[in-house]
């Protein structure tokens, strides 16, 4: 199970612990990691500003800035990019709460006891969003991506208009097949969902885009009698173009790992 286990704030010059959250695990391996934790605390001044120490089943990550180090213990499979994002957030909160004079004049260990609750809250939030991510940022939109988005909206609008016309014909008893109405509205939904996939990151995004394109093709095959070849070619080509743009616009690359 990937998760953050604990976090600490330590003064760099002498390794004095200023604040720390409670460990979420008390195994033998965890106790061994606590020894490494203390050893690193005493040598922070000699180490780079951003580091990762791999200790078997656990990793120790830390960043140092303005004489204060922010350390965390996590499982070995917890992504480094998320670990350092957590530490950056912890650093921001600590700097906002305390000034350098306060940290430099601290004498007793864990004297910033009120910061412990914030540490715990950040740990819980980070672990929650690791398993239930809101969304991941995509690469910046390109001109072709914007064109694809507009064309997909256009196809969706055309399907929607034809769908309403089909409903009107059905109500007037003109012999319109109800299945045509379903095909038009399914085509509309598929086009709009392609727009969504083009803008937002989601799990299995590429697979979903391919399946959505398949649905567009099936709808147009069924609507063969109501559209000429140029109309069919336009809808299918736009669907293929949008699918390609979804595949090309991937999630932003993760930040590099920092190992020691």
KEMAR-91280 format. One line per 2 residues: number of its first residue (from 0); their letters; for each residue x, y negated, z negated of N, C-alpha, C, O. Coordinates in pm, whole numbers. Layout:
NUM	a	X/Y/Z/X/Y/Z/X/Y/Z/X/Y/Z  ... $
//
This chain:
0	xx	85/120/0/0/0/0/87/-124/0/173/-138/-87  68/-214/95/148/-335/107/89/-447/22/-28/-482/37 $
2	xx	171/-502/-67/120/-611/-150/234/-682/-222/345/-629/-234  205/-802/-270/296/-877/-357/272/-829/-499/158/-819/-543 $
4	xx	381/-801/-571/369/-747/-705/389/-852/-813/322/-847/-917  479/-946/-791/502/-1050/-890/574/-1167/-825/630/-1154/-717 $
6	xx	572/-1281/-893/641/-1400/-845/701/-1474/-963/646/-1472/-1073  816/-1540/-941/886/-1612/-1048/943/-1742/-994/973/-1755/-876 $
8	xx	957/-1837/-1085/1023/-1964/-1055/1144/-1974/-1147/1131/-1963/-1269  1262/-1994/-1090/1387/-1986/-1167/1475/-2106/-1133/1484/-2147/-1018 $
10	xx	1541/-2160/-1236/1635/-2270/-1214/1766/-2212/-1160/1818/-2114/-1214  1818/-2272/-1055/1932/-2214/-983/2061/-2221/-1064/2136/-2124/-1066 $
12	xx	2087/-2333/-1129/2221/-2352/-1188/2255/-2254/-1300/2372/-2222/-1320  2154/-2206/-1374/2182/-2116/-1485/2091/-1993/-1490/2101/-1912/-1582 $
14	xx	2003/-1979/-1391/1914/-1863/-1387/1804/-1863/-1490/1747/-1758/-1519  1772/-1980/-1547/1667/-1988/-1648/1530/-1967/-1583/1494/-2042/-1493 $
16	xx	1452/-1865/-1626/1316/-1846/-1571/1222/-1955/-1624/1207/-1972/-1745  1159/-2026/-1532/1068/-2134/-1570/924/-2087/-1578/847/-2135/-1661 $
18	xx	888/-1994/-1491/751/-1943/-1490/751/-1812/-1415/837/-1788/-1330  653/-1726/-1444/645/-1596/-1376/506/-1539/-1390/438/-1561/-1490 $
20	xx	464/-1464/-1288/337/-1393/-1296/361/-1255/-1355/476/-1212/-1370  255/-1186/-1387/264/-1051/-1445/283/-949/-1335/221/-959/-1229 $
22	xx	368/-849/-1359/386/-741/-1263/258/-660/-1250/189/-635/-1349  227/-619/-1126/107/-541/-1101/135/-391/-1104/44/-310/-1086 $
24	xx	261/-354/-1128/296/-212/-1130/408/-193/-1231/493/-281/-1245  409/-81/-1300/509/-57/-1404/577/79/-1385/596/152/-1482 $
26	xx	614/112/-1263/680/239/-1235/829/230/-1266/880/123/-1298  898/345/-1254/1042/348/-1277/1115/262/-1175/1210/191/-1208 $
28	xx	1070/271/-1050/1131/189/-945/1114/41/-972/1204/-39/-942  1001/4/-1028/977/-137/-1062/1074/-184/-1169/1126/-295/-1161 $
30	xx	1098/-101/-1269/1191/-138/-1375/1332/-157/-1319/1406/-245/-1363  1368/-75/-1222/1499/-89/-1158/1507/-221/-1082/1610/-288/-1082 $
32	xx	1396/-258/-1018/1393/-384/-944/1406/-504/-1038/1464/-606/-1001  1351/-491/-1158/1363/-601/-1254/1510/-629/-1287/1548/-743/-1313 $
34	xx	1592/-523/-1286/1735/-542/-1311/1799/-622/-1197/1878/-714/-1220  1762/-586/-1073/1811/-663/-958/1762/-807/-965/1834/-901/-931 $
36	xx	1640/-823/-1008/1581/-956/-1022/1667/-1043/-1114/1699/-1157/-1081  1703/-988/-1229/1783/-1063/-1326/1924/-1089/-1272/1982/-1195/-1294 $
38	xx	1978/-990/-1202/2112/-1007/-1146/2113/-1120/-1042/2203/-1203/-1042  2012/-1122/-954/2002/-1229/-854/1982/-1365/-920/2036/-1465/-873 $
40	xx	1906/-1368/-1027/1879/-1495/-1097/2009/-1561/-1143/2021/-1683/-1141  2107/-1479/-1183/2233/-1534/-1232/2327/-1574/-1120/2425/-1645/-1144 $
42	xx	2298/-1530/-994/2388/-1558/-882/2323/-1642/-773/2372/-1648/-660  2213/-1706/-805/2139/-1782/-704/2224/-1893/-642/2213/-1922/-523 $
44	xx	2307/-1955/-722/2390/-2066/-672/2489/-2020/-566/2538/-2101/-488  2520/-1890/-563/2619/-1838/-468/2554/-1779/-343/2624/-1739/-251 $
46	xx	2422/-1773/-339/2351/-1709/-229/2287/-1811/-135/2267/-1926/-174  2255/-1769/-12/2187/-1860/82/2051/-1905/29/2001/-1851/-70 $
48	xx	1995/-2004/96/1867/-2060/50/1748/-1967/74/1647/-1977/5  1759/-1878/171/1649/-1785/201/1708/-1646/219/1792/-1624/306 $
50	xx	1664/-1552/139/1721/-1417/142/1616/-1311/112/1512/-1338/53  1648/-1189/156/1571/-1071/120/1666/-962/74/1765/-933/141 $
52	xx	1637/-904/-39/1714/-791/-90/1624/-668/-86/1519/-665/-151  1665/-567/-10/1586/-444/3/1635/-344/-101/1753/-309/-104 $
54	xx	1543/-299/-185/1579/-207/-293/1489/-84/-290/1403/-67/-377  1508/-1/-191/1427/120/-181/1283/89/-146/1254/42/-36 $
56	xx	1192/117/-238/1049/99/-212/1004/-47/-224/889/-78/-192  1092/-135/-268/1053/-274/-293/1152/-371/-228/1268/-338/-204 $
58	xx	1102/-490/-200/1186/-599/-150/1178/-717/-247/1073/-746/-305  1290/-784/-263/1293/-909/-340/1324/-1021/-241/1429/-1022/-178 $
60	xx	1233/-1115/-228/1249/-1230/-140/1260/-1356/-223/1195/-1368/-327  1343/-1450/-180/1348/-1577/-252/1393/-1690/-160/1462/-1668/-61 $
62	xx	1352/-1810/-196/1398/-1933/-132/1441/-2028/-243/1388/-2025/-353  1538/-2112/-211/1588/-2209/-310/1588/-2348/-250/1622/-2367/-133 $
64	xx	1549/-2445/-332/1545/-2584/-287/1542/-2677/-407/1469/-2651/-504  1621/-2786/-403/1622/-2888/-507/1651/-2829/-645/1594/-2872/-745 $
66	xx	1741/-2730/-649/1782/-2673/-776/1688/-2572/-836/1709/-2528/-949  1582/-2533/-763/1485/-2436/-812/1471/-2325/-709/1466/-2350/-589 $
68	xx	1464/-2201/-758/1445/-2086/-669/1309/-2023/-695/1262/-2015/-809  1246/-1979/-587/1113/-1917/-594/1129/-1773/-546/1161/-1749/-429 $
70	xx	1106/-1678/-636/1133/-1538/-607/1004/-1456/-613/911/-1490/-686  1002/-1350/-536/885/-1262/-538/931/-1118/-518/1033/-1091/-455 $
72	xx	853/-1027/-572/876/-885/-556/756/-827/-483/641/-850/-522  783/-751/-378/675/-693/-299/714/-553/-254/830/-513/-267 $
74	xx	618/-480/-200/646/-346/-149/729/-358/-21/729/-462/45  800/-251/13/896/-256/123/832/-284/259/897/-339/348 $
76	xx	704/-247/277/638/-266/406/558/-396/413/484/-418/509  572/-482/313/505/-613/321/585/-701/418/706/-716/400 $
78	xx	521/-759/519/594/-834/623/673/-952/564/621/-1027/482  798/-966/609/882/-1075/560/826/-1212/594/839/-1306/515 $
80	xx	762/-1224/711/709/-1354/750/600/-1399/654/589/-1518/623  518/-1304/605/415/-1338/508/475/-1364/371/427/-1449/296 $
82	xx	581/-1291/340/647/-1312/210/704/-1452/200/686/-1519/98  770/-1498/304/829/-1632/300/723/-1741/312/741/-1853/263 $
84	xx	613/-1710/378/501/-1805/380/445/-1823/239/413/-1935/198  435/-1713/166/389/-1719/27/485/-1802/-58/441/-1886/-137 $
86	xx	615/-1780/-40/714/-1855/-119/711/-2004/-85/726/-2088/-174  690/-2037/42/679/-2178/81/559/-2243/13/567/-2358/-31 $
88	xx	449/-2170/5/330/-2223/-61/354/-2239/-211/311/-2337/-271  421/-2142/-271/453/-2149/-413/544/-2269/-442/526/-2339/-541 $
90	xx	641/-2290/-355/732/-2404/-371/656/-2536/-361/680/-2627/-440  566/-2545/-266/490/-2668/-248/406/-2700/-372/398/-2815/-416 $
92	xx	343/-2597/-428/261/-2618/-547/346/-2658/-667/304/-2742/-747  463/-2599/-680/548/-2630/-795/603/-2772/-785/605/-2846/-884 $
94	xx	646/-2811/-666/700/-2946/-646/592/-3051/-670/619/-3159/-722  469/-3018/-630/357/-3110/-651/325/-3127/-799/284/-3234/-843 $
96	xx	345/-3019/-876/307/-3020/-1018/416/-3078/-1108/385/-3148/-1205  544/-3049/-1078/654/-3089/-1166/759/-3168/-1088/780/-3145/-969 $
98	xx	825/-3261/-1157/934/-3336/-1095/1069/-3276/-1134/1076/-3188/-1220  1176/-3324/-1071/1309/-3268/-1094/1357/-3293/-1238/1428/-3209/-1295 $
100	xx	1320/-3405/-1295/1362/-3436/-1432/1308/-3330/-1528/1380/-3285/-1619  1183/-3290/-1509/1123/-3190/-1596/1194/-3056/-1585/1221/-2991/-1686 $
102	xx	1223/-3014/-1463/1290/-2885/-1444/1435/-2888/-1492/1485/-2788/-1544  1502/-3000/-1475/1644/-3009/-1515/1661/-3012/-1667/1763/-2967/-1718 $
104	xx	1562/-3063/-1738/1574/-3075/-1883/1509/-2960/-1959/1511/-2959/-2082  1453/-2864/-1888/1390/-2749/-1955/1495/-2670/-2031/1607/-2650/-1982 $
106	xx	1459/-2624/-2150/1552/-2551/-2237/1505/-2407/-2260/1585/-2314/-2251  1378/-2389/-2289/1326/-2257/-2322/1284/-2180/-2196/1234/-2240/-2101 $
108	xx	1303/-2048/-2194/1254/-1966/-2083/1102/-1971/-2076/1035/-1976/-2179  1049/-1970/-1956/905/-1967/-1930/833/-2083/-1999/723/-2068/-2050 $
110	xx	899/-2200/-1998/837/-2315/-2065/722/-2375/-1984/641/-2449/-2038  714/-2342/-1854/603/-2390/-1772/494/-2284/-1769/457/-2233/-1663 $
112	xx	444/-2252/-1886/348/-2143/-1901/219/-2170/-1825/152/-2077/-1781  184/-2299/-1809/58/-2332/-1740/66/-2300/-1590/-37/-2287/-1524 $
114	xx	190/-2286/-1539/204/-2255/-1396/183/-2107/-1368/169/-2066/-1253  181/-2025/-1474/165/-1881/-1459/32/-1848/-1390/28/-1763/-1301 $
116	xx	-76/-1914/-1431/-207/-1887/-1373/-210/-1917/-1224/-272/-1844/-1147  -141/-2025/-1185/-136/-2057/-1043/-57/-1951/-968/-95/-1914/-857 $
118	xx	51/-1902/-1027/129/-1794/-964/40/-1672/-942/39/-1614/-833  -35/-1634/-1044/-123/-1518/-1033/-228/-1539/-925/-257/-1449/-847 $
120	xx	-283/-1660/-920/-387/-1688/-822/-331/-1679/-680/-396/-1623/-591  -211/-1734/-658/-149/-1728/-526/-119/-1585/-486/-135/-1548/-370 $
122	xx	-74/-1504/-581/-47/-1363/-553/-174/-1291/-510/-175/-1218/-411  -283/-1313/-585/-410/-1248/-553/-463/-1292/-417/-511/-1210/-339 $
124	xx	-454/-1422/-389/-503/-1475/-261/-422/-1418/-145/-478/-1378/-43  -289/-1414/-161/-203/-1362/-54/-231/-1215/-28/-236/-1173/88 $
126	xx	-249/-1136/-134/-280/-995/-116/-416/-976/-49/-433/-886/33  -512/-1061/-85/-645/-1051/-24/-639/-1079/125/-695/-1004/205 $
128	xx	-572/-1188/164/-570/-1226/304/-478/-1137/387/-485/-1137/510  -390/-1060/320/-312/-963/396/-403/-852/449/-384/-806/562 $
130	xx	-501/-811/370/-592/-704/411/-715/-756/482/-779/-682/558  -750/-883/459/-867/-942/525/-826/-1074/587/-871/-1180/541 $
132	xx	-742/-1071/692/-693/-1195/751/-804/-1276/817/-893/-1221/881  -796/-1408/800/-896/-1495/864/-878/-1494/1015/-970/-1455/1087 $
134	xx	-768/-1535/1063/-731/-1522/1203/-585/-1562/1219/-527/-1630/1135  -528/-1518/1329/-389/-1549/1357/-385/-1650/1470/-468/-1647/1561 $
136	xx	-287/-1740/1464/-276/-1843/1567/-230/-1781/1699/-145/-1693/1701  -289/-1831/1808/-247/-1789/1941/-148/-1889/1998/-134/-2001/1948 $
138	xx	-81/-1848/2103/9/-1940/2172/-71/-2057/2229/-191/-2043/2255  -9/-2173/2249/-80/-2289/2304/-146/-2256/2437/-92/-2182/2519 $
140	xx	-264/-2313/2458/-338/-2289/2582/-266/-2349/2702/-212/-2460/2694  -265/-2277/2812/-206/-2325/2937/-316/-2381/3027/-435/-2365/2999 $
142	xx	-275/-2446/3136/-373/-2500/3231/-458/-2387/3290/-579/-2402/3304  -394/-2276/3325/-469/-2163/3381/-567/-2106/3279/-675/-2059/3314 $
144	xx	-528/-2109/3150/-618/-2062/3046/-740/-2151/3031/-851/-2102/3011  -719/-2282/3042/-831/-2377/3034/-925/-2358/3152/-1048/-2360/3137 $
146	xx	-867/-2339/3273/-949/-2315/3393/-1030/-2187/3377/-1148/-2182/3412  -966/-2083/3323/-1036/-1955/3301/-1152/-1973/3205/-1260/-1918/3226 $
148	xx	-1131/-2051/3099/-1236/-2076/3001/-1356/-2145/3067/-1470/-2106/3045  -1329/-2247/3149/-1436/-2321/3217/-1511/-2231/3314/-1634/-2233/3319 $
150	xx	-1436/-2151/3392/-1500/-2062/3489/-1586/-1956/3420/-1694/-1922/3469  -1539/-1905/3307/-1617/-1806/3234/-1746/-1867/3180/-1851/-1804/3183 $
152	xx	-1738/-1991/3131/-1859/-2061/3088/-1956/-2081/3204/-2077/-2067/3189  -1900/-2115/3322/-1983/-2135/3440/-2056/-2007/3478/-2176/-2010/3507 $
154	xx	-1984/-1895/3478/-2047/-1767/3511/-2154/-1731/3408/-2261/-1680/3443  -2125/-1757/3282/-2224/-1732/3178/-2349/-1815/3198/-2461/-1766/3181 $
156	xx	-2330/-1942/3234/-2444/-2032/3257/-2526/-1986/3378/-2649/-1989/3374  -2458/-1942/3486/-2529/-1894/3604/-2611/-1769/3571/-2725/-1756/3615 $
158	xx	-2551/-1678/3494/-2626/-1558/3454/-2747/-1594/3367/-2854/-1535/3380  -2728/-1691/3279/-2837/-1731/3190/-2952/-1792/3270/-3069/-1761/3244 $
160	xx	-2919/-1877/3366/-3024/-1939/3449/-3100/-1834/3529/-3223/-1836/3535  -3024/-1741/3590/-3091/-1635/3668/-3175/-1545/3577/-3279/-1493/3618 $
162	xx	-3129/-1527/3453/-3205/-1446/3359/-3339/-1509/3325/-3441/-1439/3318  -3341/-1641/3305/-3467/-1710/3277/-3559/-1708/3398/-3681/-1696/3385 $
164	xx	-3500/-1721/3517/-3582/-1712/3638/-3643/-1574/3652/-3757/-1559/3697  -3566/-1471/3614/-3618/-1334/3621/-3733/-1315/3522/-3831/-1246/3552 $
166	xx	-3722/-1376/3405/-3831/-1369/3306/-3956/-1438/3361/-4067/-1388/3347  -3934/-1552/3424/-4048/-1626/3481/-4117/-1544/3590/-4240/-1540/3598 $
168	xx	-4036/-1477/3673/-4094/-1394/3779/-4169/-1275/3721/-4274/-1236/3773  -4116/-1218/3613/-4182/-1105/3549/-4316/-1147/3490/-4414/-1073/3499 $
170	xx	-4320/-1265/3429/-4445/-1314/3369/-4550/-1346/3476/-4670/-1338/3451  -4503/-1381/3595/-4595/-1411/3705/-4631/-1287/3784/-4699/-1294/3887 $
172	xx	-4584/-1171/3734/-4616/-1042/3797/-4569/-1036/3941/-4641/-990/4030  -4446/-1084/3964/-4389/-1079/4099/-4311/-950/4122/-4239/-938/4221 $
174	xx	-4326/-857/4033/-4259/-729/4053/-4113/-728/4012/-4039/-638/4052  -4069/-825/3935/-3930/-832/3892/-3902/-718/3793/-3979/-695/3700 $
176	xx	-3792/-650/3815/-3751/-539/3728/-3699/-594/3595/-3612/-682/3594  -3752/-543/3484/-3708/-590/3352/-3559/-563/3331/-3492/-638/3260 $
178	xx	-3508/-457/3392/-3367/-425/3377/-3276/-534/3435/-3164/-553/3389  -3325/-604/3536/-3249/-717/3590/-3229/-825/3484/-3122/-885/3474 $
180	xx	-3334/-848/3406/-3326/-949/3299/-3218/-908/3198/-3136/-990/3156  -3221/-780/3162/-3120/-730/3067/-2980/-748/3124/-2888/-789/3053 $
182	xx	-2962/-716/3253/-2830/-726/3316/-2781/-871/3318/-2664/-898/3293  -2872/-964/3348/-2832/-1106/3350/-2788/-1153/3211/-2687/-1222/3198 $
184	xx	-2864/-1115/3109/-2830/-1162/2974/-2707/-1090/2918/-2630/-1149/2842  -2689/-964/2954/-2566/-895/2915/-2444/-960/2982/-2338/-973/2922 $
186	xx	-2462/-1000/3107/-2354/-1071/3176/-2321/-1203/3109/-2204/-1240/3096  -2426/-1274/3064/-2405/-1399/2991/-2327/-1374/2862/-2231/-1445/2832 $
188	xx	-2369/-1273/2787/-2302/-1241/2661/-2156/-1202/2684/-2068/-1240/2607  -2132/-1125/2791/-1995/-1082/2820/-1906/-1202/2854/-1792/-1209/2810 $
190	xx	-1958/-1295/2932/-1880/-1414/2967/-1848/-1499/2845/-1736/-1548/2829  -1947/-1517/2759/-1925/-1597/2638/-1827/-1527/2543/-1746/-1593/2477 $
192	xx	-1834/-1394/2538/-1741/-1322/2452/-1599/-1330/2507/-1503/-1332/2430  -1585/-1334/2638/-1453/-1355/2696/-1397/-1492/2657/-1278/-1506/2630 $
194	xx	-1484/-1592/2654/-1441/-1725/2608/-1392/-1718/2464/-1291/-1779/2429  -1464/-1643/2380/-1425/-1628/2240/-1289/-1561/2228/-1203/-1606/2152 $
196	xx	-1268/-1453/2305/-1140/-1382/2300/-1026/-1468/2352/-912/-1452/2310  -1057/-1557/2443/-954/-1645/2498/-909/-1748/2396/-795/-1794/2401 $
198	xx	-997/-1786/2305/-968/-1892/2209/-919/-1838/2075/-831/-1898/2013  -975/-1726/2030/-947/-1677/1895/-877/-1541/1899/-897/-1461/1990 $
200	xx	-795/-1519/1796/-729/-1389/1781/-821/-1296/1703/-887/-1337/1607  -825/-1171/1745/-903/-1069/1676/-836/-935/1695/-758/-917/1789 $
202	xx	-864/-841/1608/-806/-708/1622/-851/-640/1750/-964/-658/1794  -762/-562/1811/-788/-492/1937/-834/-589/2047/-921/-557/2127 $
204	xx	-775/-704/2048/-820/-811/2138/-808/-772/2285/-900/-795/2364  -695/-712/2323/-676/-674/2463/-773/-564/2505/-826/-568/2616 $
206	xx	-797/-468/2417/-892/-361/2448/-1032/-418/2464/-1105/-380/2556  -1069/-509/2375/-1201/-572/2383/-1217/-649/2513/-1324/-646/2575 $
208	xx	-1112/-718/2556/-1121/-796/2680/-1140/-704/2800/-1216/-736/2892  -1072/-588/2800/-1087/-493/2909/-1228/-434/2912/-1288/-423/3019 $
210	xx	-1281/-398/2795/-1416/-343/2788/-1521/-447/2831/-1620/-415/2896  -1497/-573/2792/-1589/-681/2831/-1588/-700/2982/-1692/-720/3043 $
212	xx	-1468/-694/3042/-1459/-703/3188/-1531/-587/3254/-1597/-605/3357  -1520/-468/3195/-1593/-353/3249/-1744/-375/3245/-1814/-336/3338 $
214	xx	-1793/-438/3137/-1936/-468/3127/-1978/-567/3235/-2087/-554/3291  -1893/-666/3263/-1923/-764/3368/-1934/-694/3504/-2024/-723/3583 $
216	xx	-1842/-601/3528/-1846/-527/3654/-1973/-443/3666/-2036/-440/3772  -2011/-376/3558/-2132/-293/3560/-2257/-378/3584/-2345/-339/3661 $
218	xx	-2264/-493/3517/-2380/-581/3536/-2392/-627/3681/-2501/-631/3738  -2279/-662/3739/-2282/-709/3879/-2311/-595/3976/-2372/-618/4081 $
220	xx	-2268/-474/3944/-2304/-359/4027/-2455/-338/4026/-2515/-309/4130  -2516/-354/3910/-2661/-336/3900/-2736/-448/3972/-2845/-427/4026 $
222	xx	-2676/-568/3971/-2741/-684/4034/-2704/-697/4181/-2720/-804/4241  -2655/-587/4240/-2607/-591/4378/-2715/-640/4476/-2685/-713/4570 $
224	xx	-2841/-599/4453/-2949/-635/4546/-2990/-782/4533/-3052/-836/4624  -2957/-847/4422/-2999/-985/4399/-2889/-1086/4431/-2914/-1207/4428 $
226	xx	-2770/-1039/4460/-2659/-1130/4488/-2591/-1089/4619/-2585/-971/4652  -2539/-1190/4692/-2463/-1156/4812/-2319/-1122/4773/-2281/-1134/4657 $
228	xx	-2242/-1080/4869/-2106/-1034/4842/-2018/-1144/4783/-1935/-1117/4697  -2037/-1268/4830/-1955/-1378/4779/-1985/-1405/4631/-1894/-1434/4553 $
230	xx	-2110/-1397/4595/-2147/-1417/4454/-2090/-1306/4366/-2037/-1333/4258  -2101/-1182/4413/-2044/-1070/4338/-1893/-1084/4324/-1836/-1062/4218 $
232	xx	-1830/-1122/4436/-1684/-1139/4435/-1643/-1249/4337/-1544/-1234/4266  -1718/-1357/4333/-1687/-1469/4243/-1696/-1425/4096/-1604/-1451/4018 $
234	xx	-1804/-1359/4059/-1823/-1320/3919/-1718/-1218/3874/-1663/-1230/3764  -1692/-1119/3958/-1594/-1017/3922/-1452/-1075/3918/-1374/-1043/3829 $
236	xx	-1421/-1162/4013/-1288/-1223/4017/-1265/-1311/3895/-1158/-1309/3835  -1366/-1389/3859/-1354/-1474/3739/-1334/-1386/3615/-1251/-1417/3530 $
238	xx	-1411/-1278/3606/-1395/-1188/3492/-1255/-1130/3484/-1197/-1121/3376  -1200/-1091/3600/-1063/-1037/3603/-961/-1144/3566/-865/-1117/3494 $
240	xx	-982/-1265/3616/-889/-1376/3587/-889/-1410/3438/-784/-1433/3379  -1008/-1414/3378/-1017/-1445/3234/-952/-1333/3152/-883/-1360/3054 $
242	xx	-974/-1208/3192/-911/-1096/3123/-760/-1106/3128/-692/-1082/3028  -708/-1143/3244/-562/-1162/3257/-512/-1271/3164/-407/-1256/3101 $
244	xx	-586/-1382/3157/-544/-1492/3070/-550/-1453/2922/-468/-1498/2842  -647/-1368/2886/-653/-1320/2748/-530/-1235/2716/-473/-1246/2608 $
246	xx	-490/-1152/2810/-372/-1068/2791/-245/-1152/2783/-154/-1121/2707  -240/-1260/2862/-119/-1344/2864/-107/-1432/2741/3/-1462/2696 $
248	xx	-222/-1475/2685/-219/-1561/2567/-221/-1475/2441/-327/-1444/2388  -104/-1440/2396/-92/-1352/2281/-71/-1431/2152/-59/-1554/2155 $
250	xx	-68/-1361/2040/-43/-1425/1911/97/-1482/1908/189/-1427/1969  114/-1591/1836/245/-1652/1824/342/-1556/1758/305/-1483/1665 $
252	xx	465/-1555/1807/568/-1467/1752/596/-1498/1608/589/-1614/1566  628/-1393/1532/653/-1413/1389/790/-1474/1366/880/-1464/1450 $
254	xx	805/-1537/1253/931/-1599/1218/1036/-1489/1193/999/-1377/1160  1165/-1520/1208/1269/-1420/1187/1278/-1378/1043/1244/-1454/953 $
256	xx	1325/-1252/1020/1348/-1205/886/1479/-1261/834/1570/-1291/911  1488/-1277/701/1608/-1325/638/1655/-1218/542/1593/-1196/438 $
258	xx	1765/-1151/575/1811/-1040/494/1946/-1072/433/2023/-1151/489  1975/-1011/319/2104/-1029/254/2152/-890/208/2259/-878/149 $
//
